[in-house]
Amino acid sequence: MNSNRHVLGLSGGRDSAALAIYMRQRYPEIDVEYFFTDTGKELPEVYDYLTRLEGYLGKPIRRLNPDRDFDFWLKSYKNYLPSAQSRWCTKQLKLKPFEKWAREYLEAGDTVISYVAIRSDEEYREGYQSNKDKLLVRLPFKEASIDKSGVIEILEGSGLGLPAYYDWRTRSGCTFCFFQQKIEWVRLRERHPEAFEEAKLYEKSAIEHGSPFTWSQGESLSDLEQPERQAQIREEHERRLERAKARLQSNPLRPRQTVDLDDVYGGAAKACLTCHK
């Protein structure tokens, strides 16, 4: 007998965690299968947060690992780094493992309903576009008019709170995500110097093989980490942060509005939906 399979992908980030909590609280009758597609290059804070989330949900989060790792695909793409123009990392390390997993259900005749954490204040974003009749996408936050403030309320109300890396970064996913702002690269070097050094090695090899891309637009990580350049990046970030705070409208119903890096740089629209939720 065919059935419906309800799945929800977690990135280790704020929005998808809030959606998992929301589904458990509002729709306890739905047996949701939670999954995380592991690139093998995630921040330690991501794994810690997923473990805590498992405790709250009371069920395991399935780890989907790609058949081949980042190094394999980097070589396959002629040592060209992934970029906003060529997001092969998302395709090979995130989407394909999910599609392979979902295909098992679809081939058995089941309908797969995927819940995606796109908020009501993200009009510019679309969910995973399925070309399968029995792979359906649902957007509960849009349907319930839940925005960023609502997401934060869900996380705080559950006691889970935000992932620890939100203290210094808003990008979940790979340590060397090319969507990072320059201030996030500076902070990555501070918090996880070994990951920064690994990213530098990948970049050096890619440049030697003719890659037109560096991890951070317009400059190499070796240039970015120079003390005087780091000081410039910090100063520019502080100026942007003050401007973002000044733009934030006072809302008496939500006095604890926060400013994150997407507010400062307006980069959410450009971010990778699969990794940054």
Disulfide bonds with the S-S distance in Angstrom:
none
